[in-house]
Amino acid sequence: MRLNELKIGESGIIKKIYAKEPLKSKLLAMGFTKGENIKVLKHTLAKNTFDVEVGNSSIALREEEAAQIEVEKV
């Protein structure tokens, strides 16, 4: 399952990041690492952007960025 498939309020564990450089490095620097818990706080009506919580940080991602993060729903 990909991050952009989670609904508001749902959580998951990051399994893999499929993004290419330099996006992959940026995601890793922001805390998007394998095994990290992630929660969808909100998204726009059209699901163009997602606000997610990773660790103690709230981060906004574009839909195409969220689609490159594989998660396991918990």
N, CA, C and O atoms as a GROMACS GRO file, in nm:
protein
  296
    1MET      N    1   0.085  -0.118   0.000
    1MET     CA    2   0.000   0.000   0.000
    1MET      C    3   0.090   0.124   0.000
    1MET      O    4   0.195   0.126   0.063
    2ARG      N    5   0.047   0.225  -0.070
    2ARG     CA    6   0.124   0.349  -0.076
    2ARG      C    7   0.065   0.453   0.019
    2ARG      O    8  -0.053   0.448   0.054
    3LEU      N    9   0.149   0.547   0.060
    3LEU     CA   10   0.107   0.650   0.156
    3LEU      C   11  -0.014   0.727   0.108
    3LEU      O   12  -0.101   0.762   0.188
    4ASN      N   13  -0.022   0.756  -0.022
    4ASN     CA   14  -0.135   0.834  -0.074
    4ASN      C   15  -0.267   0.756  -0.070
    4ASN      O   16  -0.372   0.812  -0.101
    5GLU      N   17  -0.263   0.628  -0.034
    5GLU     CA   18  -0.385   0.547  -0.023
    5GLU      C   19  -0.444   0.548   0.118
    5GLU      O   20  -0.558   0.505   0.138
    6LEU      N   21  -0.367   0.596   0.216
    6LEU     CA   22  -0.418   0.605   0.353
    6LEU      C   23  -0.520   0.717   0.364
    6LEU      O   24  -0.509   0.820   0.297
    7LYS      N   25  -0.620   0.697   0.449
    7LYS     CA   26  -0.721   0.800   0.473
    7LYS      C   27  -0.680   0.888   0.591
    7LYS      O   28  -0.587   0.854   0.665
    8ILE      N   29  -0.747   0.999   0.607
    8ILE     CA   30  -0.720   1.091   0.717
    8ILE      C   31  -0.734   1.016   0.850
    8ILE      O   32  -0.833   0.947   0.874
    9GLY      N   33  -0.633   1.032   0.936
    9GLY     CA   34  -0.633   0.968   1.066
    9GLY      C   35  -0.571   0.829   1.068
    9GLY      O   36  -0.545   0.775   1.176
   10GLU      N   37  -0.546   0.770   0.952
   10GLU     CA   38  -0.486   0.636   0.947
   10GLU      C   39  -0.334   0.645   0.960
   10GLU      O   40  -0.272   0.744   0.923
   11SER      N   41  -0.277   0.538   1.014
   11SER     CA   42  -0.132   0.531   1.036
   11SER      C   43  -0.073   0.413   0.963
   11SER      O   44  -0.143   0.319   0.925
   12GLY      N   45   0.057   0.419   0.945
   12GLY     CA   46   0.127   0.309   0.882
   12GLY      C   47   0.273   0.310   0.923
   12GLY      O   48   0.320   0.401   0.991
   13ILE      N   49   0.343   0.206   0.881
   13ILE     CA   50   0.486   0.195   0.904
   13ILE      C   51   0.553   0.198   0.768
   13ILE      O   52   0.514   0.125   0.677
   14ILE      N   53   0.653   0.283   0.753
   14ILE     CA   54   0.722   0.297   0.625
   14ILE      C   55   0.799   0.168   0.595
   14ILE      O   56   0.879   0.122   0.677
   15LYS      N   57   0.775   0.111   0.478
   15LYS     CA   58   0.841  -0.012   0.436
   15LYS      C   59   0.952   0.016   0.335
   15LYS      O   60   1.060  -0.043   0.343
   16LYS      N   61   0.926   0.106   0.239
   16LYS     CA   62   1.025   0.134   0.136
   16LYS      C   63   0.994   0.268   0.070
   16LYS      O   64   0.879   0.308   0.058
   17ILE      N   65   1.100   0.336   0.027
   17ILE     CA   66   1.086   0.461  -0.047
   17ILE      C   67   1.136   0.437  -0.189
   17ILE      O   68   1.252   0.400  -0.209
   18TYR      N   69   1.049   0.458  -0.286
   18TYR     CA   70   1.082   0.432  -0.426
   18TYR      C   71   1.131   0.557  -0.499
   18TYR      O   72   1.168   0.549  -0.616
   19ALA      N   73   1.133   0.671  -0.432
   19ALA     CA   74   1.173   0.797  -0.495
   19ALA      C   75   1.318   0.793  -0.540
   19ALA      O   76   1.401   0.723  -0.481
   20LYS      N   77   1.348   0.867  -0.645
   20LYS     CA   78   1.485   0.879  -0.695
   20LYS      C   79   1.549   1.002  -0.634
   20LYS      O   80   1.480   1.088  -0.577
   21GLU      N   81   1.679   1.011  -0.646
   21GLU     CA   82   1.752   1.128  -0.597
   21GLU      C   83   1.712   1.250  -0.678
   21GLU      O   84   1.682   1.233  -0.797
   22PRO      N   85   1.708   1.369  -0.625
   22PRO     CA   86   1.743   1.409  -0.489
   22PRO      C   87   1.627   1.397  -0.390
   22PRO      O   88   1.646   1.419  -0.270
   23LEU      N   89   1.506   1.362  -0.438
   23LEU     CA   90   1.389   1.354  -0.350
   23LEU      C   91   1.410   1.251  -0.238
   23LEU      O   92   1.373   1.276  -0.124
   24LYS      N   93   1.470   1.137  -0.270
   24LYS     CA   94   1.490   1.033  -0.171
   24LYS      C   95   1.575   1.085  -0.055
   24LYS      O   96   1.543   1.060   0.062
   25SER      N   97   1.682   1.156  -0.084
   25SER     CA   98   1.768   1.212   0.020
   25SER      C   99   1.693   1.314   0.106
   25SER      O  100   1.712   1.319   0.228
   26LYS      N  101   1.609   1.393   0.043
   26LYS     CA  102   1.532   1.493   0.118
   26LYS      C  103   1.433   1.424   0.212
   26LYS      O  104   1.418   1.466   0.327
   27LEU      N  105   1.366   1.320   0.164
   27LEU     CA  106   1.272   1.247   0.249
   27LEU      C  107   1.344   1.182   0.367
   27LEU      O  108   1.296   1.188   0.480
   28LEU      N  109   1.458   1.121   0.341
   28LEU     CA  110   1.535   1.058   0.449
   28LEU      C  111   1.579   1.162   0.552
   28LEU      O  112   1.575   1.136   0.672
   29ALA      N  113   1.619   1.280   0.506
   29ALA     CA  114   1.662   1.387   0.597
   29ALA      C  115   1.547   1.438   0.683
   29ALA      O  116   1.570   1.487   0.794
   30MET      N  117   1.423   1.427   0.632
   30MET     CA  118   1.306   1.472   0.708
   30MET      C  119   1.252   1.365   0.801
   30MET      O  120   1.155   1.389   0.872
   31GLY      N  121   1.313   1.246   0.802
   31GLY     CA  122   1.271   1.142   0.894
   31GLY      C  123   1.192   1.028   0.833
   31GLY      O  124   1.143   0.941   0.905
   32PHE      N  125   1.178   1.028   0.702
   32PHE     CA  126   1.106   0.920   0.634
   32PHE      C  127   1.200   0.801   0.616
   32PHE      O  128   1.260   0.783   0.510
   33THR      N  129   1.213   0.721   0.721
   33THR     CA  130   1.304   0.607   0.717
   33THR      C  131   1.225   0.478   0.736
   33THR      O  132   1.116   0.478   0.793
   34LYS      N  133   1.281   0.368   0.688
   34LYS     CA  134   1.218   0.238   0.699
   34LYS      C  135   1.191   0.207   0.846
   34LYS      O  136   1.278   0.223   0.932
   35GLY      N  137   1.068   0.162   0.875
   35GLY     CA  138   1.029   0.127   1.011
   35GLY      C  139   0.969   0.241   1.090
   35GLY      O  140   0.918   0.219   1.200
   36GLU      N  141   0.973   0.362   1.037
   36GLU     CA  142   0.919   0.480   1.107
   36GLU      C  143   0.767   0.482   1.094
   36GLU      O  144   0.712   0.450   0.989
   37ASN      N  145   0.699   0.521   1.202
   37ASN     CA  146   0.553   0.537   1.199
   37ASN      C  147   0.519   0.667   1.128
   37ASN      O  148   0.590   0.767   1.140
   38ILE      N  149   0.409   0.663   1.054
   38ILE     CA  150   0.363   0.781   0.980
   38ILE      C  151   0.211   0.787   0.990
   38ILE      O  152   0.145   0.684   0.985
   39LYS      N  153   0.157   0.907   1.005
   39LYS     CA  154   0.012   0.925   1.018
   39LYS      C  155  -0.033   1.036   0.925
   39LYS      O  156   0.032   1.140   0.916
   40VAL      N  157  -0.145   1.014   0.856
   40VAL     CA  158  -0.202   1.116   0.768
   40VAL      C  159  -0.289   1.206   0.855
   40VAL      O  160  -0.389   1.162   0.912
   41LEU      N  161  -0.250   1.333   0.864
   41LEU     CA  162  -0.326   1.430   0.944
   41LEU      C  163  -0.442   1.488   0.864
   41LEU      O  164  -0.553   1.501   0.916
   42LYS      N  165  -0.416   1.522   0.739
   42LYS     CA  166  -0.520   1.575   0.650
   42LYS      C  167  -0.469   1.575   0.508
   42LYS      O  168  -0.349   1.559   0.484
   43HIS      N  169  -0.561   1.593   0.414
   43HIS     CA  170  -0.524   1.611   0.274
   43HIS      C  171  -0.628   1.699   0.209
   43HIS      O  172  -0.738   1.716   0.260
   44THR      N  173  -0.592   1.755   0.095
   44THR     CA  174  -0.686   1.840   0.024
   44THR      C  175  -0.798   1.753  -0.033
   44THR      O  176  -0.784   1.631  -0.045
   45LEU      N  177  -0.906   1.814  -0.068
   45LEU     CA  178  -1.021   1.741  -0.120
   45LEU      C  179  -0.985   1.658  -0.242
   45LEU      O  180  -1.031   1.544  -0.256
   46ALA      N  181  -0.904   1.713  -0.329
   46ALA     CA  182  -0.862   1.641  -0.450
   46ALA      C  183  -0.741   1.552  -0.426
   46ALA      O  184  -0.689   1.490  -0.519
   47LYS      N  185  -0.695   1.545  -0.301
   47LYS     CA  186  -0.578   1.467  -0.262
   47LYS      C  187  -0.452   1.511  -0.337
   47LYS      O  188  -0.367   1.428  -0.371
   48ASN      N  189  -0.439   1.642  -0.362
   48ASN     CA  190  -0.319   1.695  -0.426
   48ASN      C  191  -0.204   1.704  -0.328
   48ASN      O  192  -0.088   1.685  -0.367
   49THR      N  193  -0.233   1.734  -0.202
   49THR     CA  194  -0.129   1.743  -0.100
   49THR      C  195  -0.175   1.668   0.027
   49THR      O  196  -0.294   1.661   0.058
   50PHE      N  197  -0.076   1.614   0.096
   50PHE     CA  198  -0.101   1.538   0.219
   50PHE      C  199  -0.020   1.599   0.332
   50PHE      O  200   0.100   1.624   0.315
   51ASP      N  201  -0.083   1.622   0.446
   51ASP     CA  202  -0.011   1.662   0.566
   51ASP      C  203   0.005   1.536   0.649
   51ASP      O  204  -0.093   1.473   0.689
   52VAL      N  205   0.131   1.500   0.676
   52VAL     CA  206   0.159   1.377   0.750
   52VAL      C  207   0.245   1.409   0.871
   52VAL      O  208   0.314   1.510   0.877
   53GLU      N  209   0.238   1.318   0.968
   53GLU     CA  210   0.320   1.331   1.089
   53GLU      C  211   0.419   1.216   1.091
   53GLU      O  212   0.381   1.099   1.090
   54VAL      N  213   0.547   1.252   1.095
   54VAL     CA  214   0.656   1.154   1.106
   54VAL      C  215   0.737   1.195   1.228
   54VAL      O  216   0.793   1.304   1.232
   55GLY      N  217   0.744   1.106   1.327
   55GLY     CA  218   0.812   1.143   1.451
   55GLY      C  219   0.737   1.259   1.515
   55GLY      O  220   0.616   1.250   1.538
   56ASN      N  221   0.807   1.366   1.545
   56ASN     CA  222   0.744   1.485   1.604
   56ASN      C  223   0.723   1.596   1.502
   56ASN      O  224   0.693   1.709   1.539
   57SER      N  225   0.737   1.564   1.374
   57SER     CA  226   0.728   1.664   1.268
   57SER      C  227   0.602   1.647   1.185
   57SER      O  228   0.559   1.535   1.157
   58SER      N  229   0.545   1.759   1.145
   58SER     CA  230   0.433   1.761   1.052
   58SER      C  231   0.488   1.812   0.918
   58SER      O  232   0.547   1.919   0.911
   59ILE      N  233   0.467   1.732   0.812
   59ILE     CA  234   0.527   1.762   0.682
   59ILE      C  235   0.420   1.752   0.574
   59ILE      O  236   0.334   1.663   0.579
   60ALA      N  237   0.424   1.842   0.478
   60ALA     CA  238   0.332   1.839   0.364
   60ALA      C  239   0.402   1.777   0.245
   60ALA      O  240   0.515   1.812   0.212
   61LEU      N  241   0.333   1.685   0.180
   61LEU     CA  242   0.386   1.617   0.061
   61LEU      C  243   0.288   1.632  -0.054
   61LEU      O  244   0.167   1.637  -0.034
   62ARG      N  245   0.341   1.638  -0.176
   62ARG     CA  246   0.256   1.633  -0.294
   62ARG      C  247   0.209   1.488  -0.312
   62ARG      O  248   0.271   1.395  -0.261
   63GLU      N  249   0.099   1.471  -0.384
   63GLU     CA  250   0.043   1.338  -0.407
   63GLU      C  251   0.144   1.248  -0.475
   63GLU      O  252   0.156   1.131  -0.438
   64GLU      N  253   0.217   1.299  -0.574
   64GLU     CA  254   0.314   1.215  -0.645
   64GLU      C  255   0.432   1.174  -0.555
   64GLU      O  256   0.492   1.070  -0.578
   65GLU      N  257   0.463   1.255  -0.455
   65GLU     CA  258   0.568   1.218  -0.358
   65GLU      C  259   0.516   1.110  -0.262
   65GLU      O  260   0.586   1.014  -0.232
   66ALA      N  261   0.393   1.128  -0.214
   66ALA     CA  262   0.333   1.031  -0.123
   66ALA      C  263   0.317   0.895  -0.190
   66ALA      O  264   0.324   0.791  -0.124
   67ALA      N  265   0.295   0.894  -0.321
   67ALA     CA  266   0.276   0.769  -0.395
   67ALA      C  267   0.406   0.688  -0.404
   67ALA      O  268   0.402   0.570  -0.437
   68GLN      N  269   0.519   0.749  -0.376
   68GLN     CA  270   0.648   0.681  -0.385
   68GLN      C  271   0.693   0.622  -0.250
   68GLN      O  272   0.805   0.572  -0.238
   69ILE      N  273   0.606   0.628  -0.151
   69ILE     CA  274   0.638   0.575  -0.018
   69ILE      C  275   0.546   0.458   0.012
   69ILE      O  276   0.424   0.475   0.023
   70GLU      N  277   0.604   0.340   0.027
   70GLU     CA  278   0.528   0.220   0.058
   70GLU      C  279   0.513   0.209   0.210
   70GLU      O  280   0.610   0.223   0.285
   71VAL      N  281   0.390   0.184   0.254
   71VAL     CA  282   0.362   0.171   0.397
   71VAL      C  283   0.283   0.045   0.424
   71VAL      O  284   0.217  -0.010   0.336
   72GLU      N  285   0.290   0.000   0.547
   72GLU     CA  286   0.206  -0.110   0.595
   72GLU      C  287   0.107  -0.049   0.693
   72GLU      O  288   0.147   0.004   0.796
   73LYS      N  289  -0.020  -0.056   0.663
   73LYS     CA  290  -0.124   0.004   0.747
   73LYS      C  291  -0.128  -0.065   0.882
   73LYS      O  292  -0.123  -0.188   0.891
   74VAL      N  293  -0.139   0.017   0.989
   74VAL     CA  294  -0.151  -0.039   1.124
   74VAL      C  295  -0.280   0.007   1.189
   74VAL      O  296  -0.309  -0.029   1.304
   0.00000   0.00000   0.00000
